[in-house]
Amino acid sequence: MNAPPSLAERAAHITPPAFARRVRGLSDRAIAWLFIAPTIVLLLAINIFPLIWTVRLSFTNFRANRPNAPVLDVGIDHYVSILTDPDVWGPMQATAHFLFWTITLQTLIGFGLAWLIDRKFRGHGFWTTVILIPMMLSPAVVGNFWAFLYQPQIGLFNYAVSFFTGITPSSFEMLGSVKLAPWAIVIVDTWMWTPYVMLICLAGLRSIPDHIYEAAEVDRASPWRQFWSITLPMVLPFVMLAVLFRGIENFKMFDLVNLLTNGGPGSTTEVVSITLKREAFEKWRTGYSSALAIILFVAVFGLANIYVKALNAVKNR
């Protein structure tokens, strides 16, 4: 009994002879370009063309809610206005505050958790899975979940703080306080994304060969000396990589802030992405918001390039 034809044989059978001869005559380089061409076209359509169009709009007074109005070129007026506007520098400072504390806390806690998990204690696999749960959740779910926890009357967060400090649960409101609202967002983002940093740090710790520690023990190096001379230098590129990823993501943070405070109270937690949304979809200043988007893109791209050079220097030392 003959075996049924394979998928490749069926594909070869239904391929038109003219097309088969044409493909058979192509070089390996041409075939490679043939396979990646759809991806390149998709990349141009989704990323490159919108970027070029945004740059073009940033030099005009175009408003998306008035598509038929005359479009005038304004030169670099939008860029000058943004760079000299205190209402833009305020959200920039809020973004910098958010970036600094989230990255600092996530790096320290994530590295500490990775170091503990790497000890391979009993049940470490189970606890690793438990720690990773926040990272698996949708930001919409996390935002609504923590908004409920932060409720001053029924939220568990206030009661937990009251249990450890003795403060009355209803005496403070995390999301409604000018002083506490920024920290409320820092806590949520740290809770959600520390497992991501932990995974990257854990990969770095697991990549260190055991024979290096064995040689250090032969030389009677203390555990503290092993940490500073072996563990930290060899895992540092992984830590820097985690900082790079989280820095880029947190610079454009929008969903958690929008769900928890929407920039309030007042403009205390208004990060620059919230400002961009309001300029583009509430005030309908499309040209102005396009210029702001380009400034943010250039800032992130430039800082990321500088950081990557520093990362490569650490890797090649």
N, C-alpha and C positions, 0 to 999 in steps of 0.2 A: 504494500500500500504506500503510495507516494505521500510525502509530507506536504502540507499546504504551503504555498509560497510565502516567503517572509515579507515584511513590510517594505524592505528595500527593493526586493524583486518586483513587488506590485507597483512601487513608485517608478522603477525603471521601465516597467512595461507600459504604463500609461503616459510616460513622458514623450512628447512629440519628437520624432527623429530630428527635425531641423533644430529644435532647441537643444537637444542632447549633443548634436555635433558642435553647436556654437559654444556650449559650456565646456565641452571636452577640449576645445582649443584655447581656453583661457589659462593664463598663468596662475600660480598660487597666490600671487599678490592681488591679482584682479578678483579672484574668488573670495579672498579675505575682505576686500572692499565691498564686494557684493553682499556679504553677510552683515557687515556693520553699517551699511548704507541706511537701512531703516532706522537704526538707533540714532545715527547722526541727524537724519531728517527730523526725527521726533525731538531731539535735543534742540535743534535750531528753532522748531516751531514752538516749543514750550518755554525755553529759557532765553535763547539769544535774541529772537525777534522781540519778545516783550521788553527785554532790557534796552534794546536800541530804541524802541518806541517810547519807553519811559524817559530816556535821555532827550529825545526830541520834544516830548511834552513839557519837560522841565524848563524849557526856554520860551514857553508860551503861556498865555492866560486862559488856556482851555479849561472849561468846566463840563464835567460829564453829564450834569443835569440840564445843560443847555447846548446840546450837540449842534444846533443850527446857528448859534451865535457866531459872529465873526471871530476868528482866532488870530491874535496879534502876537508877534514876537516881542518878548520883554528882555531878551538878552540874559544877563546873569543877575537880574534884579531879585529873583527868588532866592538864589544862593546867598547873596549879600544880606537879604532880609532874614534868612534863617540863621546865619552865623552871627547876626547882631541882635537877635530877638531873645530877651530874657525868658519869654514863655516857652522857648525851645530848650534853653540851657537848664531850666528847672527839671524837666523830664530827663535830660541827659544826666544830671546829678542823681536823680532817683534811680536811673538805670545803673549808674556806676556803683551806687550803694548796694543795690540788689546783686550785681555781678560779684562784687568783692566778697560779701558775706556768704552767698550761696556757694561760690567756688571754694572759699576757705573751709567752710564747714563740711562740704561734701568731700573734699580731698582728705581732710584729717579723719573724719569718721569712716569714709570709704576705705582708706588705707588701714585704719585700725581694724575694721571688720575683716578685711582681706588677710591681714596678718594672723588674726585669730582663726579664721577658717583654714588657713594654710597649715595650722598645727595638726589638722586631721584628727580631732578628738572624736569621741563616740557620738554619733548622730550628727556629724558636721554636714552631711548631705541634706538631711531634713531641714536643718536651720538655714542652709544656703538657699533652699527653695523658698522658705518662709520670708527671708530677707528680700528675695527678688520679687515678691508679689506686688509691692507698690509700683515698680517699674513696668509691670505688665498691664496696669490699668490705664484707661483712657483719661486724658487731662480733664475732660468734661465730667467724668465720674468722680475724679479726685477733687475737682473744684466744688462740686455740689456736696460731696461727702464731708469735706472740711468746713464748708460754710455751715453745715448743720452742727458739726462739732464745736464751732466757735460761737454758737448762739449763747448769749449770756444767761438766759433763763434755764434752758434745757440741755445745752451743749455739755458734753463730757469733758472738754478741755478745761473749762473754767472750774469744774468740780475737782479735776486732777490737780490743778494749780492750788486750789483751796486746801486740798488734802495735805500737800507738802509744805505750804506756806502759812496756812491759817487765815488767808484773806477770804472775805465773803465772796462767793461765786458771782453774784450779781453786781459786784462793785466795780468791775472793769469789763470792757467790751473790746475784743481784739480787733475786729474789723471796723469798728466805729471810732476808734481812738486815733488821733493824729500821731501819737508816739508809738502805738503798738501795731497799727495796721501794716507798716513796712515789714516788721518782724514776723507778722502772721504769714505773709507771703513767703518770706525766707524759710520759715519752718516747713511750710507745705512743700516747697520745691526741694528742700533738703531731704525731707522724708521720701519724696517720690524718686529722686534721681541719685541718691547716695548709693543704691545697689548697682547702678551703672558704673560708677567710679570704682566700686568694690570689685566688679568683674574684671575690669582692665588691670587694676593693681594685682588681683589674684593671678592673672595670666603672667604678669611680670615676676611675681614671687615663684610661681611654678616653673618658670624658665631658667632659674638659677641652678646650675649643676650641684648635686650633692657633694661631689668630691672637693669643691671649694671649701665648704663648711668642715669637711673631714680634715682637710689640710690645716685649717685654722684651729681646730681642736687639738691637732697634734702639736701646733705651736703654742698651745695653752692660751689662746685668745679668749677673753671673757665673752659671754653672750652680748653684752653691750658693745664691746669692740667689734664683734662680728656684724652687729646691726649697722654700725656707722661706717665700717670699712668694706663690707660685702653687700649686705641687703639693700641699704639705701642707695648707694651708687648704681647698682645694677638694675634696680627697679625704677630709678628716677626717670628714664625715658618714657616708661609706661605711665607714670604719674603725670608727666608733662603732656602726654597725649590725651589723657583724660581731661586735664585742665583745658586744653585746646578745644576739645569737642564740647564740653559743657559751657565754656566761655562763648563760643559761637551761638549755641542754642539759647543761652540765657540772655544774650544781647538782643535777640529778637523775640523774647518772651512776650506772649500776648494772652493766650487762652486762660491760664490760671489767674492772672491779674484781672482780666475781664470778668471772669466768673465770680471771683471773691469780692473785689472792691470796685471794679470798673474805673479805677484811677482815684477813687475817693479814700477817705473823706477829704473833700476839697480837691486838691491835686497832689496830695501827699504821696500816693502810690502810682501816679501817672507816669509810667515808663514811656520811653520814646515811641514804642510800637502803638500804644494807646493814642498818643498825640497824632501819629501818622493816620490811624484809622479815623479819628475825628476830623482831621483836615480833609481827608479824601471822601468820606462817606457821610459826614454830618454837615460840614461847611461846603462841601463840593468844590474845594479849591484843588482841582486835579493837577494843574501845572505846578502849584506850590508843593503839594504833597509828593509829586514826582521828583522834584528837586530834593526834598527831604529824604526820600528813599535812596536817591543816588548818593547823597552825602553819607548816609548810614552804610551803604554798600561799600563805598570807597574806604570808610573808616575800618569796617570789619576786615575787608580784603587786605588793607595795608598792615593792620596790626597782626593779622593771621600770618602774613608773609614774614614779618619780622620774627614772630614767635617760632615759626617753622625753621627758620635759619638757626635760631638758638637751640631748638630741639635737635637739629642735625649736628650741631657742634657738640652737644652732650653725647649723642650716639657715637660719634666718630672719635671721641677723646681716647 
